[in-house]
Amino acid sequence: MEFASLSLLPPLLAIALALLTRNVIPALFCGVWLGATMLNGWNPLIGLYASFKDFVIPSAGDEWSATVLIYCGLFGVLITLLQRTGGAQAIAKAISRKVGTARGAQGATMGLGVLIFFEDYFNALTVGSVMRPITDRMRVSREKLAYIVDSTSAPMCLLGPVSTWVVFVMGLIGTQLDALEISGSEYVTYLTTIPLNFYAWLALGMILFIVVTQRDFGPMAAAEERARSTGKLLADDAQPPSDRAVTEMQGVPEESSRKRNMLVPILVLVGLIPPLFLWTGNFPENDLVIAIGEAEGGLSILLATFIAVVVGFAMGMQQKLFDFREAMELFVMGIKSMTLVYIILILAWSIGSVTSSLGTADYLVALVQQGVPPSLIPVLLFLLGGLVAFTTGTSYGTFAIMIPIAMPVAMALDISLALAVAAVLSGGIFGDHCSPISDTTILSSAGSSCDHIDHVRTQLPYALCTGVSAIVAFFLAGLVPGIVALAGGLATLLILAYGLNRLWSTRSATREAS
């Protein structure tokens, strides 16, 4: 059956409902239901039946999906374990002994944010709450602390080799590779997006520029001037969130926390992935490149995570931080913590199958070929991803909606798959950083004990500056190699940041008044 422009209805409905309800789960399910209804003669009851029989259940039940879902659960357990044993707090304590200036405190905050790359929620809450006493002592405004926390959490989750975000994106990529009949490892495909995730790299570059030069601009400059000159870390009318949620995240007393409780499990996790890739890829029977290409990425990461969890539990029990009974309770708690990810993943896989059955990508390809130059496709994917993430407050939902469209379009137009996926990933982070309803933005405010609206207001100019620079980079990426495009984006970022500091800072205002 030929649906032509009607094939756009399921993803458009999902996007529209996500914008209206600000909840991606019902939006994705309604998109699946509408597509199943269309495929079954527009009968809504049969469509409801087919939604589960033909799409949801098959998406949840195959071997690849089960592997991803189990890995997600194990990663939730690992995150819960790291919170409980207090390793991050011990690392931050060691850092604080070497911090003696405001610049040093901000740099240490960025460093800890880069180190905790494996989960955005854990990053936002842990880095903010751990570094807050240090930045307070150095008279760094809470707005600046929240900005550094927010702008390292999500980018690092997509620039690090393993994280909850990585497995989520791998699941989306793997489904599309199967649908497009492309051989290769979904993990290797994901790794190729890392150098092209321009917004994430530029966001880190923006933090580095601000920390090193201390050239703030916009509302952030006023906040920093207030903190340095008066000692007021918050505005007079600020209403910071309660610290209760943050203190509940503390695992063990400070004197009992040890750096190795975090470093050893993470090193085990990261260190086991390469040999497991080679093993599952039949190395040395296959040479190195073929072995990596044929490796079972999901299974390799699952095994590495399981072993890291076992090591973490063994260390916690050996230190008498908890007994075996509590260890099992932590295990169940970690599995439960990933429930939302399970649901979104299954629905994302389902709507990808629906759009494939309807021929959505084929129609979009034909439409794009009529008027949009292929070199502009990465820019359009970035902007659309940013719009969806801004209005829904979720990067996960943005990835779920956009990747099943972006990959087929990229294949048909002979655009780099890695570049198309990277544009979607960058757009999701950009929209998240600008959105007041973003979960990571809210958690960054909570972890930093900063007024949420003040955080959004002071961060927005920085995010927009970085977003404009990313647009330049993605435009150039359609014409020149990725490293050149990133250099162009970085040059744009430095020019914009320096210019805005000259035109829109408290020092500029002081000079004008004089």
C-alpha positions as CSV (number, residue, x, y, z in Angstrom):
1,M,0.0,0.0,0.0
2,E,1.4,3.4,-1.0
3,F,1.0,6.1,1.7
4,A,3.1,8.8,0.3
5,S,2.8,12.0,2.4
6,L,0.4,10.1,4.8
7,S,3.4,8.1,5.9
8,L,4.6,11.2,7.8
9,L,1.5,11.1,10.1
10,P,2.8,8.7,12.8
11,P,6.2,10.5,13.4
12,L,4.4,13.9,13.1
13,L,1.8,12.8,15.6
14,A,4.5,11.6,18.0
15,I,6.4,14.9,17.7
16,A,3.2,17.0,18.1
17,L,2.0,15.0,21.1
18,A,5.5,15.2,22.6
19,L,5.4,19.0,22.3
20,L,1.9,19.2,23.7
21,T,2.1,16.8,26.6
22,R,5.9,17.1,27.2
23,N,5.9,13.4,27.7
24,V,7.5,11.2,25.1
25,I,6.0,7.8,26.1
26,P,2.3,8.4,25.2
27,A,3.5,10.4,22.2
28,L,5.6,7.4,20.9
29,F,2.8,4.9,21.6
30,C,0.2,7.0,19.8
31,G,2.6,7.2,16.8
32,V,2.9,3.4,16.8
33,W,-0.9,2.9,17.1
34,L,-1.6,5.3,14.3
35,G,0.9,3.6,12.0
36,A,-0.5,0.2,12.8
37,T,-4.0,1.5,12.2
38,M,-3.0,2.8,8.8
39,L,-1.4,-0.5,7.9
40,N,-4.6,-2.4,8.8
41,G,-7.2,-0.6,6.7
42,W,-7.6,2.4,9.1
43,N,-9.4,0.2,11.7
44,P,-8.4,1.6,15.1
45,L,-9.2,-1.5,17.1
46,I,-7.3,-3.8,14.8
47,G,-4.6,-1.2,14.9
48,L,-4.4,-1.4,18.6
49,Y,-4.1,-5.2,18.4
50,A,-1.4,-4.9,15.7
51,S,0.5,-2.3,17.7
52,F,1.4,-4.9,20.2
53,K,1.4,-8.1,18.0
54,D,3.3,-6.7,15.1
55,F,5.5,-4.0,16.6
56,V,5.8,-3.7,20.4
57,I,6.2,-7.3,21.3
58,P,8.6,-8.2,18.5
59,S,10.6,-5.1,19.3
60,A,11.0,-6.2,22.9
61,G,11.4,-9.9,22.3
62,D,14.3,-10.4,19.9
63,E,17.8,-11.3,20.9
64,W,19.3,-7.9,20.3
65,S,16.6,-6.1,22.2
66,A,16.9,-8.4,25.2
67,T,20.7,-7.9,25.2
68,V,20.2,-4.1,25.3
69,L,17.6,-4.2,27.9
70,I,19.6,-6.4,30.2
71,Y,22.7,-4.2,29.7
72,C,20.6,-1.2,30.6
73,G,19.5,-2.9,33.8
74,L,23.1,-3.8,34.8
75,F,24.2,-0.3,34.1
76,G,21.5,1.0,36.4
77,V,22.8,-1.4,39.1
78,L,26.4,-0.1,38.6
79,I,25.3,3.5,38.9
80,T,23.4,2.7,42.2
81,L,26.4,0.9,43.5
82,L,28.7,3.8,42.8
83,Q,26.4,6.1,44.6
84,R,26.2,3.8,47.6
85,T,29.9,3.3,48.0
86,G,30.8,7.0,47.7
87,G,33.8,6.8,45.4
88,A,33.0,10.1,43.6
89,Q,32.9,12.0,46.9
90,A,36.3,10.7,47.7
91,I,37.7,11.8,44.3
92,A,36.2,15.3,44.8
93,K,37.7,15.5,48.3
94,A,41.2,14.8,46.9
95,I,40.7,17.4,44.2
96,S,39.6,20.1,46.7
97,R,42.9,19.9,48.6
98,K,44.6,21.3,45.5
99,V,42.1,24.1,44.7
100,G,43.0,27.6,45.9
101,T,41.4,30.0,43.4
102,A,38.0,30.6,41.7
103,R,39.5,29.5,38.4
104,G,40.9,26.3,40.0
105,A,37.5,25.5,41.5
106,Q,35.8,25.9,38.2
107,G,38.4,23.8,36.5
108,A,38.1,21.1,39.1
109,T,34.3,21.0,38.6
110,M,34.8,20.6,34.9
111,G,37.4,17.9,35.5
112,L,35.0,15.9,37.8
113,G,32.2,16.4,35.3
114,V,34.4,14.9,32.5
115,L,35.4,12.0,34.7
116,I,31.8,11.0,35.5
117,F,30.9,10.3,31.9
118,F,28.7,7.3,32.3
119,E,25.3,8.7,33.5
120,D,23.9,12.2,33.2
121,Y,21.6,12.1,36.2
122,F,24.4,10.8,38.4
123,N,26.8,13.4,37.0
124,A,24.4,16.3,37.5
125,L,23.6,15.5,41.1
126,T,27.0,14.2,42.2
127,V,29.3,16.9,40.7
128,G,27.0,19.8,41.8
129,S,26.6,18.6,45.4
130,V,30.2,17.5,45.8
131,M,31.8,20.6,44.3
132,R,29.4,23.2,45.8
133,P,31.3,23.6,49.1
134,I,34.6,24.1,47.1
135,T,33.1,26.7,44.7
136,D,31.3,28.5,47.5
137,R,34.6,28.9,49.4
138,M,36.1,30.5,46.2
139,R,33.1,32.8,45.7
140,V,32.0,31.2,42.4
141,S,28.3,31.9,41.8
142,R,25.8,29.1,42.0
143,E,24.8,30.0,38.5
144,K,28.3,29.3,37.2
145,L,28.5,26.0,39.1
146,A,25.1,24.9,37.6
147,Y,26.3,25.9,34.1
148,I,29.5,23.9,34.3
149,V,27.6,20.9,35.7
150,D,24.9,21.0,33.1
151,S,27.3,21.5,30.2
152,T,29.5,18.6,31.1
153,S,26.8,16.0,32.0
154,A,25.0,15.4,28.7
155,P,28.0,16.0,26.3
156,M,30.2,13.6,28.2
157,C,27.6,10.9,28.1
158,L,27.9,10.9,24.3
159,L,31.6,11.5,24.1
160,G,32.6,8.7,26.5
161,P,32.9,5.1,25.3
162,V,30.2,3.7,27.6
163,S,27.2,5.3,29.3
164,T,23.5,4.8,29.6
165,W,23.1,7.2,26.7
166,V,25.5,5.1,24.6
167,V,23.5,1.9,25.0
168,F,20.3,3.8,24.2
169,V,21.7,5.2,21.0
170,M,23.2,1.9,20.1
171,G,19.8,0.3,20.4
172,L,18.4,2.8,17.9
173,I,21.3,2.5,15.5
174,G,21.3,-1.3,15.6
175,T,17.6,-1.4,14.7
176,Q,18.2,0.8,11.7
177,L,21.3,-1.1,10.6
178,D,19.1,-4.2,10.5
179,A,16.3,-2.5,8.7
180,L,18.7,-1.0,6.1
181,E,20.5,-4.4,5.7
182,I,23.8,-2.8,6.6
183,S,26.4,-5.2,8.1
184,G,28.7,-4.1,10.9
185,S,28.7,-3.4,14.6
186,E,26.3,-0.9,16.0
187,Y,28.9,0.0,18.7
188,V,31.6,0.8,16.1
189,T,29.0,2.8,14.1
190,Y,28.3,4.8,17.3
191,L,32.0,5.4,17.9
192,T,32.3,7.0,14.5
193,T,29.8,9.6,15.6
194,I,32.0,10.8,18.5
195,P,34.4,13.0,16.4
196,L,31.4,14.5,14.6
197,N,29.3,15.4,17.6
198,F,30.2,19.0,17.2
199,Y,27.9,20.6,19.7
200,A,29.1,18.3,22.5
201,W,32.8,19.1,21.7
202,L,32.0,22.8,21.4
203,A,30.1,22.9,24.6
204,L,33.2,21.6,26.4
205,G,35.3,24.1,24.5
206,M,33.0,26.9,25.7
207,I,33.4,25.8,29.3
208,L,37.2,25.7,28.9
209,F,37.3,29.1,27.3
210,I,35.2,30.6,30.2
211,V,37.1,28.9,32.9
212,V,40.6,29.7,31.6
213,T,39.9,33.3,30.5
214,Q,37.1,34.2,33.0
215,R,35.5,36.2,30.2
216,D,31.8,35.8,31.2
217,F,29.1,37.7,29.4
218,G,25.4,38.3,29.7
219,P,23.5,37.5,32.9
220,M,26.3,35.2,34.0
221,A,28.8,38.1,34.1
222,A,26.5,39.9,36.5
223,A,26.1,36.8,38.6
224,E,29.9,36.3,38.9
225,E,30.4,40.0,39.6
226,R,27.9,39.8,42.4
227,A,29.5,36.7,43.9
228,R,33.1,38.1,43.7
229,S,32.3,41.6,45.0
230,T,29.7,40.9,47.6
231,G,30.1,37.2,48.5
232,K,26.4,36.6,47.5
233,L,26.4,33.3,45.8
234,L,22.7,33.6,44.9
235,A,20.6,36.5,43.9
236,D,18.5,38.1,46.6
237,D,15.3,36.8,45.3
238,A,16.6,33.3,44.4
239,Q,14.7,30.2,45.5
240,P,17.2,27.3,45.3
241,P,15.8,23.8,45.4
242,S,16.0,22.0,48.7
243,D,19.1,20.0,49.3
244,R,17.1,17.1,50.6
245,A,17.1,15.2,47.2
246,V,20.9,15.7,47.0
247,T,21.7,14.6,50.5
248,E,19.6,11.4,50.0
249,M,22.1,10.6,47.2
250,Q,25.0,10.4,49.6
251,G,26.3,6.9,50.0
252,V,28.7,6.7,52.9
253,P,30.2,9.1,55.4
254,E,33.0,11.2,54.0
255,E,35.6,9.5,56.1
256,S,34.6,6.1,54.8
257,S,34.6,7.0,51.1
258,R,37.4,5.8,49.0
259,K,38.5,6.8,45.4
260,R,39.0,3.2,44.4
261,N,35.3,2.4,45.0
262,M,34.6,4.3,41.8
263,L,37.9,4.1,39.8
264,V,38.2,0.3,40.0
265,P,34.7,-0.7,38.7
266,I,35.0,2.0,35.9
267,L,38.4,0.8,34.9
268,V,37.2,-2.8,34.9
269,L,34.3,-1.8,32.7
270,V,36.3,0.3,30.2
271,G,39.3,-2.1,30.2
272,L,37.3,-5.2,29.4
273,I,35.5,-3.9,26.4
274,P,38.4,-4.1,23.9
275,P,39.3,-7.7,24.7
276,L,35.7,-8.8,24.8
277,F,35.2,-7.1,21.4
278,L,38.1,-9.1,20.0
279,W,36.8,-12.3,21.6
280,T,33.3,-12.1,20.3
281,G,34.7,-11.1,16.9
282,N,36.7,-14.4,16.7
283,F,40.1,-12.9,17.0
284,P,42.7,-14.1,16.1
285,E,40.9,-16.3,13.5
286,N,39.7,-12.9,12.0
287,D,42.2,-10.1,11.7
288,L,41.8,-7.0,14.0
289,V,39.6,-4.9,11.7
290,I,37.3,-7.8,10.8
291,A,37.1,-8.9,14.4
292,I,36.0,-5.5,15.6
293,G,33.5,-5.1,12.7
294,E,31.9,-8.5,13.5
295,A,32.1,-8.2,17.3
296,E,28.9,-8.5,19.3
297,G,28.9,-5.0,20.8
298,G,25.9,-5.3,23.0
299,L,27.0,-8.6,24.5
300,S,30.5,-7.4,25.0
301,I,29.4,-4.3,27.0
302,L,26.9,-6.5,28.9
303,L,29.6,-8.8,30.0
304,A,31.9,-6.0,30.9
305,T,29.2,-4.3,32.9
306,F,28.3,-7.5,34.8
307,I,31.9,-8.1,35.8
308,A,32.3,-4.4,36.9
309,V,29.1,-4.8,39.0
310,V,30.4,-8.0,40.6
311,V,33.7,-6.3,41.4
312,G,31.9,-3.3,42.9
313,F,29.7,-5.4,45.1
314,A,32.7,-7.4,46.2
315,M,34.6,-4.3,47.2
316,G,31.6,-2.8,49.0
317,M,31.1,-6.0,51.1
318,Q,34.8,-6.4,51.7
319,Q,34.8,-2.9,53.2
320,K,31.6,-3.8,55.2
321,L,29.7,-0.9,53.6
322,F,26.8,-3.3,53.1
323,D,26.1,-7.0,53.5
324,F,24.9,-9.5,50.9
325,R,21.2,-8.9,51.6
326,E,21.6,-5.1,51.1
327,A,23.7,-5.9,48.0
328,M,20.7,-7.7,46.5
329,E,18.4,-4.9,47.4
330,L,20.8,-2.4,45.6
331,F,20.7,-4.8,42.6
332,V,16.9,-4.7,42.4
333,M,16.9,-0.9,43.0
334,G,19.3,-0.4,40.1
335,I,17.2,-2.5,37.8
336,K,14.1,-0.5,38.7
337,S,15.9,2.8,38.1
338,M,16.0,2.0,34.4
339,T,12.3,1.3,33.9
340,L,11.7,4.5,32.0
341,V,14.6,3.7,29.6
342,Y,13.1,0.3,28.9
343,I,9.8,1.7,28.0
344,I,11.2,4.5,25.7
345,L,13.6,2.1,24.0
346,I,10.8,-0.5,23.2
347,L,8.5,2.2,21.9
348,A,11.4,3.8,19.9
349,W,12.2,0.5,18.2
350,S,8.4,0.1,17.5
351,I,7.9,3.4,15.8
352,G,11.1,2.8,13.8
353,S,9.4,-0.5,12.5
354,V,6.2,1.4,11.8
355,T,7.9,4.1,9.7
356,S,9.8,1.5,7.9
357,S,6.6,-0.4,7.0
358,L,4.9,2.8,5.9
359,G,7.8,3.9,3.7
360,T,8.3,7.2,5.6
361,A,12.0,7.4,4.9
362,D,11.5,6.7,1.2
363,Y,9.0,9.5,0.9
364,L,11.3,11.9,2.8
365,V,14.2,11.0,0.6
366,A,12.2,11.8,-2.5
367,L,11.0,15.0,-1.0
368,V,14.4,16.2,0.1
369,Q,15.9,15.3,-3.3
370,Q,13.6,17.8,-4.9
371,G,14.9,20.9,-3.3
372,V,17.3,20.6,-0.4
373,P,21.0,20.3,-1.1
374,P,22.5,17.2,0.7
375,S,25.1,19.4,2.3
376,L,22.3,21.1,4.3
377,I,20.8,17.9,5.6
378,P,23.1,17.8,8.7
379,V,22.2,21.4,9.6
380,L,18.5,20.6,9.2
381,L,18.8,17.5,11.4
382,F,20.6,19.5,14.1
383,L,18.0,22.2,14.1
384,L,15.0,19.9,14.1
385,G,16.6,17.8,16.9
386,G,17.2,20.9,18.9
387,L,13.6,22.1,18.5
388,V,12.1,18.7,19.6
389,A,14.5,18.5,22.6
390,F,13.8,22.1,23.6
391,T,10.0,21.7,23.6
392,T,9.9,18.2,25.2
393,G,12.8,18.5,27.6
394,T,14.2,15.1,26.7
395,S,17.1,14.1,24.5
396,Y,16.1,10.4,24.7
397,G,12.7,11.2,23.1
398,T,14.4,13.3,20.4
399,F,16.8,10.5,19.5
400,A,14.0,8.0,19.4
401,I,12.0,10.1,17.0
402,M,14.8,11.4,14.8
403,I,17.3,8.6,14.3
404,P,14.8,6.2,12.6
405,I,14.3,9.1,10.0
406,A,17.9,10.4,9.8
407,M,19.7,7.1,9.0
408,P,17.6,6.1,6.0
409,V,17.7,9.6,4.6
410,A,21.4,9.6,5.0
411,M,21.8,6.3,3.2
412,A,19.6,7.3,0.3
413,L,21.3,10.6,-0.2
414,D,24.8,9.2,0.2
415,I,25.5,11.2,3.3
416,S,27.7,9.9,6.0
417,L,25.7,7.9,8.5
418,A,27.9,9.0,11.3
419,L,27.4,12.7,10.4
420,A,23.6,12.3,10.2
421,V,23.4,10.5,13.6
422,A,25.9,13.0,15.2
423,A,23.7,15.9,14.0
424,V,20.7,14.4,15.8
425,L,22.7,13.7,18.9
426,S,24.1,17.3,18.9
427,G,20.6,18.8,18.4
428,G,19.2,16.8,21.3
429,I,21.9,18.1,23.7
430,F,21.5,21.7,22.4
431,G,17.8,21.7,22.9
432,D,18.3,20.2,26.4
433,H,20.7,22.9,27.4
434,C,18.2,25.6,26.3
435,S,15.1,24.1,27.8
436,P,13.7,25.0,31.2
437,I,11.9,21.7,31.3
438,S,14.9,19.5,30.6
439,D,15.4,16.8,33.2
440,T,19.2,17.3,33.3
441,T,18.8,21.1,33.5
442,I,16.5,20.7,36.5
443,L,18.9,18.2,38.2
444,S,21.8,20.5,37.6
445,S,20.0,23.3,39.4
446,A,19.1,20.8,42.2
447,G,22.6,19.4,42.6
448,S,24.2,22.9,42.5
449,S,21.4,24.3,44.8
450,C,20.9,27.1,42.3
451,D,17.6,28.9,41.5
452,H,16.4,27.0,38.4
453,I,15.2,30.0,36.4
454,D,18.5,31.8,37.2
455,H,20.3,28.8,35.9
456,V,18.4,28.7,32.6
457,R,18.7,32.5,32.2
458,T,22.4,32.6,32.7
459,Q,23.2,29.4,30.7
460,L,21.0,30.3,27.6
461,P,23.4,32.8,26.0
462,Y,26.3,30.3,26.3
463,A,24.2,27.5,24.8
464,L,23.0,29.7,21.9
465,C,26.6,30.8,21.2
466,T,27.7,27.2,21.1
467,G,24.6,26.2,19.0
468,V,25.4,28.8,16.3
469,S,29.0,27.6,16.2
470,A,27.7,24.0,15.8
471,I,25.5,25.1,12.9
472,V,28.6,26.4,11.2
473,A,30.5,23.2,11.9
474,F,27.6,21.0,10.5
475,F,27.3,23.2,7.4
476,L,31.1,22.8,6.8
477,A,30.9,19.1,7.4
478,G,28.8,18.7,4.3
479,L,31.6,20.2,2.3
480,V,34.9,19.4,4.0
481,P,36.4,16.8,6.3
482,G,35.1,16.6,9.9
483,I,38.2,17.9,11.5
484,V,38.2,21.0,9.4
485,A,34.5,21.5,10.1
486,L,35.2,21.2,13.9
487,A,38.0,23.7,13.5
488,G,35.7,26.1,11.8
489,G,33.1,25.7,14.5
490,L,35.7,26.3,17.2
491,A,36.9,29.5,15.5
492,T,33.4,30.7,15.3
493,L,32.9,29.9,19.0
494,L,36.0,31.9,20.1
495,I,35.1,34.9,17.9
496,L,31.5,34.9,19.3
497,A,32.5,34.4,22.9
498,Y,35.2,37.1,22.8
499,G,33.0,39.5,21.0
500,L,30.0,39.0,23.4
501,N,32.4,39.4,26.3
502,R,33.5,42.8,24.9
503,L,29.9,43.9,24.2
504,W,27.8,42.3,27.0
505,S,29.7,42.1,30.3
506,T,29.8,43.9,33.5
507,R,33.3,45.2,32.6
508,S,31.9,46.7,29.4
509,A,29.1,48.3,31.4
510,T,31.6,49.8,33.9
511,R,33.8,51.2,31.1
512,E,30.7,52.8,29.5
513,A,29.6,54.4,32.8
514,S,33.1,55.8,33.4
